[in-house]
Amino acid sequence: MGRARRRSRVRIAVSARSLLLTAAISLNAACAWSETLRVATFNTGLERKGPALLLRDIVRGEDAQIEAVASVLTTIAPDIVALQSFDYDLTGAALSAFSKVLRDVGLDYPYQFAALPNTGMRTDLDMDGNRRRAEARDAQGYGFFSGQGGMAILSKYPIVTDEVQDFSSMLWRDFPGALLPQTAAGPFPSEQAQAIQRLSTTGHWVVPVDVPGLGRVTLMTLHASPPVFDGPEDRNGKRNHDEIVFWQRYLDGSFGPAPDRQFVLLGDFNQDPVDGEGLKNAIRSLISDPRLQDVEPTSTGSAEATGDPFDTADWDDPVPGNMRVDYVFPSSDWRVQEAGVYWPSGPAGVVAQTASRHRLVWVDLAR
């Protein structure tokens, strides 16, 4: 379905969902939990071109993008937020420094989590088939240095770090039903490369958080590969597909016990169910999975920009253009109070644009 056809249905669909959501909230008001949990995902775009440069920019306090990212977060004030494209360092210095920036403007996240991502992790092999080595695309996940463009979680509530599950080291070839790239010559780019290639571009994490009044809430998060920048073998497209499919396999119990309630799947999936390149069946299957809720958050800014209120990222036009690639999927047992994409118009919209090409996506949850 093309974008023009999609737009023709958007306004009616949004109005219908708004009426249904309002009715549902009113119907359940009498038995509603007195508080909500706001969970968000935000690709901050704060990766830098060298190690420690993000920490330098945060400490200097003169970077307009960092200030804009902080402004977006303080405006929405999620209780728990998954960040993407945030450089990792071994001591967590950059994340701690950024948390202090937020605390100084009234948004306190005493609990933080980050782990070494696959981005920039050196392999010493040609991983993209261009017959060169030691380039950014020859790392386990694209990156000029180890930790570039990593992930992080900030939380107002305790993160149970000793129970975190990190699946980032799983080899792609070991993933059930892996769509490993092939050419007429055999495995692409080589058997040696596929023998060490990890599935996760950045990471696949399962992170438990203890929330007062709710108990254990499980976050499942990733930042998937963009399904572009490859050749006819479709290496990145197939990897993106399998990174997304991972979560359904995880919920099926393929990698051990999985939560069956009070979980949230969120992150940058780098895949739109309708527009752009890539293998669409993975994200479409996830959206329709009965264990999850796709509440289809919207924004006025995206509606004004393209007529499509569901987009979450603003890339250059006409290709690839705006798309929906950032998601928050609550498990089916949650009551969704409200949801949105922070893409305002006017001066606030300029701040959001300064922060990142991606827009923060948030969902308010209750029992």
C-alpha positions in Angstrom: 0.0 0.0 0.0 1.5 3.3 -1.0 1.8 6.4 1.2 -1.0 8.3 -0.7 -3.5 5.5 0.0 -2.3 5.2 3.5 -2.9 9.0 4.1 -6.4 8.8 2.9 -7.3 6.5 5.8 -5.3 8.1 8.5 -7.6 10.8 9.7 -10.6 8.5 10.0 -8.5 5.9 11.8 -7.0 8.3 14.2 -10.4 9.8 15.1 -11.9 6.3 15.6 -9.0 5.2 17.9 -9.3 8.4 19.9 -13.0 7.9 20.5 -12.4 4.3 21.5 -9.5 5.1 23.8 -11.5 7.9 25.5 -14.5 5.5 26.0 -12.2 2.8 27.4 -10.6 5.2 29.8 -14.0 6.5 31.0 -15.4 3.0 31.4 -12.4 1.8 33.5 -12.0 5.0 35.5 -13.7 3.6 38.6 -11.3 0.7 38.9 -8.2 2.4 37.6 -4.9 2.2 39.4 -4.2 5.6 40.9 -0.9 6.0 39.1 0.5 5.4 35.6 3.9 4.3 34.4 5.2 6.3 31.5 7.7 4.3 29.4 9.5 5.7 26.4 12.0 5.0 23.7 14.2 7.7 22.2 17.0 7.5 19.6 19.0 10.5 20.7 21.4 10.6 17.9 24.1 11.5 20.4 26.8 9.2 18.9 30.1 11.0 18.3 33.0 10.4 16.0 35.5 9.3 18.6 35.7 7.8 22.1 35.0 10.2 25.0 33.8 13.0 22.7 30.3 12.6 24.0 31.5 12.9 27.6 33.5 16.0 26.6 30.5 17.7 25.0 28.2 16.9 27.9 30.7 18.3 30.5 31.3 21.5 28.5 27.6 22.3 28.6 27.7 24.1 25.3 26.3 21.6 22.9 22.9 22.5 21.4 22.0 19.0 20.5 22.6 17.7 24.1 20.5 20.6 25.4 17.7 19.8 23.0 17.7 16.1 23.9 17.5 17.0 27.6 14.6 19.4 26.8 12.7 16.7 25.1 13.2 14.3 27.9 12.2 16.8 30.6 9.1 17.8 28.6 7.8 14.2 28.4 9.4 13.1 31.7 9.1 9.3 31.3 9.5 7.1 34.3 11.7 4.7 32.3 13.3 5.5 29.0 15.4 3.4 26.6 18.0 5.4 24.7 19.6 4.6 21.5 22.6 6.1 19.7 24.3 7.0 23.0 28.0 6.3 23.1 29.0 3.6 25.6 32.1 3.9 27.8 33.4 1.3 30.3 32.8 3.4 33.4 29.5 4.8 32.4 30.9 8.3 32.7 29.0 9.8 29.8 25.7 8.3 30.9 26.3 9.5 34.5 27.2 13.0 33.2 24.0 13.2 31.1 21.9 12.0 34.0 23.3 14.9 36.0 22.3 17.3 33.3 18.8 16.0 33.5 18.8 16.0 37.3 19.9 19.7 37.3 16.8 20.6 35.3 14.5 18.5 37.5 14.4 15.1 36.0 16.1 12.5 38.2 17.0 9.0 37.1 18.9 7.4 40.0 19.0 4.1 38.2 21.0 3.5 35.0 22.0 0.6 32.9 24.2 0.2 29.9 26.3 -2.7 28.5 28.9 -3.0 25.9 27.2 -2.9 22.5 28.2 -4.7 19.3 28.6 -1.4 17.5 32.3 -0.7 16.7 33.4 -4.1 18.1 36.4 -5.0 15.9 36.5 -8.3 14.0 39.7 -8.2 11.9 37.7 -9.6 9.0 36.0 -8.2 5.9 32.4 -8.3 7.1 30.7 -6.4 4.3 32.3 -8.0 1.3 34.2 -5.0 -0.1 37.6 -6.8 0.3 38.8 -4.3 2.9 39.2 -4.7 6.6 39.2 -2.5 9.7 36.4 -0.2 8.4 33.3 0.8 10.3 31.2 -1.9 8.5 33.7 -4.6 9.5 32.8 -4.3 13.1 30.1 -6.6 14.6 27.8 -3.6 14.3 28.5 -0.5 12.3 30.9 1.8 14.3 34.2 3.6 14.1 35.1 2.7 17.7 33.9 0.2 20.3 30.8 1.5 22.0 29.8 4.1 19.4 26.1 4.5 19.2 25.3 2.2 22.1 22.1 1.8 24.1 21.2 2.8 27.7 18.2 2.7 30.1 17.4 5.5 32.6 14.9 4.7 35.3 13.3 6.4 38.3 12.9 2.9 39.8 15.4 0.2 40.7 16.9 -1.8 37.8 17.6 -5.4 38.8 21.0 -5.4 37.1 22.0 -8.9 38.3 19.0 -10.4 36.5 19.5 -8.6 33.2 19.7 -11.0 30.2 22.0 -9.8 27.4 21.6 -11.8 24.2 24.0 -9.5 22.2 26.7 -12.2 21.8 24.4 -14.7 20.1 25.8 -15.7 16.7 23.5 -15.0 13.8 24.0 -18.5 12.4 22.8 -20.0 15.8 19.5 -18.1 15.6 16.6 -20.5 14.7 15.7 -20.1 11.1 18.4 -17.5 10.4 18.2 -15.8 7.0 21.9 -15.8 6.4 23.0 -14.0 3.3 24.1 -16.1 0.4 25.4 -15.6 -3.1 26.3 -17.9 -6.0 29.8 -18.1 -4.5 28.4 -19.3 -1.1 28.0 -17.7 2.3 28.3 -13.9 2.2 30.7 -12.4 2.7 32.6 -15.6 3.7 32.3 -18.7 5.8 34.8 -17.1 8.2 32.7 -14.0 8.6 29.5 -15.9 9.2 31.2 -18.0 11.8 31.7 -15.0 14.0 28.9 -12.7 13.0 26.6 -11.8 15.8 22.9 -11.3 15.3 22.6 -8.1 17.2 23.7 -4.9 15.5 23.7 -3.1 18.8 22.2 -5.4 21.4 19.2 -7.4 22.6 18.5 -6.8 26.3 15.9 -8.0 28.8 16.0 -5.6 31.7 13.8 -6.1 34.8 12.7 -3.0 36.8 11.0 -3.1 40.2 8.3 -0.5 40.3 6.5 0.4 43.5 2.8 -0.5 43.4 3.3 -2.6 40.3 6.1 -5.1 41.1 8.4 -6.5 38.4 8.2 -4.8 35.0 10.4 -6.3 32.2 11.8 -4.2 29.5 12.9 -5.9 26.2 14.9 -3.5 24.0 17.1 -3.3 20.9 18.4 -1.0 18.2 18.3 -3.0 14.9 20.3 -2.6 11.8 18.9 -0.4 9.0 17.9 -2.6 6.1 20.0 -0.6 3.6 23.6 0.0 2.7 24.2 -3.5 1.3 24.0 -5.3 -2.0 21.8 -7.9 -3.8 22.6 -10.4 -1.0 20.5 -8.2 1.3 22.7 -8.7 4.3 21.4 -5.8 6.3 17.8 -6.4 5.3 18.0 -10.0 6.4 19.7 -9.1 9.6 17.1 -6.5 10.4 14.4 -9.1 9.8 16.0 -11.6 12.2 16.8 -9.0 14.9 13.0 -8.2 15.0 11.9 -11.9 14.8 14.2 -12.6 17.8 11.6 -11.1 20.1 8.8 -13.5 19.1 11.2 -16.4 19.4 12.1 -15.1 22.9 8.5 -14.9 23.9 8.0 -18.4 22.6 10.5 -19.6 25.1 13.3 -20.5 22.6 16.0 -19.0 24.8 14.7 -19.9 28.2 11.8 -18.7 30.4 10.1 -15.5 29.2 7.7 -13.1 31.0 4.0 -13.5 30.2 2.8 -10.3 31.8 3.9 -6.8 32.7 6.5 -6.5 30.0 7.3 -3.8 27.4 9.1 -4.3 24.1 10.6 -1.1 22.9 13.4 0.5 20.8 14.5 1.5 17.4 13.5 -1.3 15.0 14.6 0.5 11.9 11.6 -0.8 10.0 8.3 0.7 8.9 5.5 -1.7 8.3 4.5 0.0 5.0 7.2 2.4 3.7 10.9 2.1 2.9 13.1 -0.9 2.2 13.4 -4.2 4.1 11.5 -7.4 4.7 8.2 -6.2 6.1 6.8 -9.5 7.4 8.9 -9.4 10.6 7.6 -6.0 11.9 4.1 -6.8 10.6 4.0 -10.1 12.5 5.2 -8.4 15.6 2.6 -5.6 15.4 -0.2 -8.3 15.1 1.2 -10.6 17.8 -1.7 -11.0 20.4 0.8 -11.0 23.2 1.6 -7.3 22.4 -0.4 -4.1 21.9 0.3 -1.7 19.1 -1.4 1.5 20.3 -0.2 3.4 17.2 1.0 6.6 18.8 0.6 9.7 16.7 1.8 13.3 16.5 0.6 16.6 15.1 4.0 17.5 13.8 4.3 14.4 11.6 0.7 14.8 10.4 1.5 18.4 9.4 4.8 17.3 7.7 3.5 14.5 5.6 -0.2 13.8 6.3 0.9 10.7 8.1 0.7 11.1 12.0 2.3 7.7 12.7 5.9 8.5 11.6 8.7 8.7 14.2 11.7 9.6 12.2 12.5 12.5 9.8 15.0 11.5 7.1 15.9 13.4 4.0 13.2 13.6 1.3 12.3 12.1 -1.0 14.3 9.0 0.0 13.9 7.5 2.5 11.6 10.3 3.8 9.7 10.0 7.1 8.9 6.6 8.5 7.7 4.8 11.6 10.7 2.9 13.0 10.5 3.5 16.8 8.1 1.5 18.8 6.8 0.9 22.3 4.8 -2.4 22.5 3.2 -3.1 26.0 2.2 -6.6 26.7 -1.5 -7.3 26.3 -2.3 -7.3 30.0 -1.6 -3.6 30.4 -4.2 -0.9 30.3 -3.0 1.8 28.0 -4.0 5.2 29.3 -2.4 7.4 26.7 0.4 7.3 24.1 2.1 9.7 21.7 5.1 10.6 19.5 6.7 13.8 20.7 6.7 15.7 17.4 5.2 19.1 18.2 4.9 22.0 15.8 6.2 25.6 16.3 9.2 26.4 18.4 9.0 23.1 20.4 9.2 21.3 17.0 12.5 23.1 16.3 13.9 21.8 19.6 12.8 18.3 18.8 14.4 18.5 15.3 17.6 19.8 16.9 17.7 16.9 19.3 17.5 14.1 16.7 16.0 12.9 13.4 14.0 10.5 15.6 11.2 11.5 17.9 10.6 10.2 21.4 7.7 7.7 21.6 5.9 7.2 24.9 3.1 5.2 26.4 1.3 5.6 29.8 0.5 2.2 31.4 -1.7 1.1 34.3 -3.1 -2.1 35.8 
